[in-house]
Amino acid sequence: MGDRQVLNKAQRIVTVLSEFNPLSFAFRYPIDIKGEPSIDLTVRLINVRHFEEQIDDVAVLLEGIDIYLSVLADMKNEFLRTEC
């Protein structure tokens, strides 16, 4: 899967998660700030295996971005140390 496809997939996943859990309370807290259940109680089943399959490519992309940013930070720090 190409980077553009993975980015599109990531956008779709974030959109679905945002619709389901706009304030990121579900699965972290039993109730929201209004005292209501943090998850829609009509949701009875979450297919974790399917979610894993969908998020796997995105996770690989994010790990790659994390490594890239870490290398850039290391290079910057090395440059700043040798500049003095």
Number of C-alpha atoms within 10 A of each C-alpha: 6 8 11 9 12 18 15 13 16 19 13 12 16 14 13 12 13 12 10 13 16 12 12 14 15 16 10 10 12 12 14 15 10 7 8 10 14 19 18 11 7 6 7 6 6 8 7 9 9 10 11 12 10 14 16 13 19 21 14 12 16 14 12 12 12 12 12 12 12 12 12 12 12 12 12 11 12 11 11 10 9 7 7 5
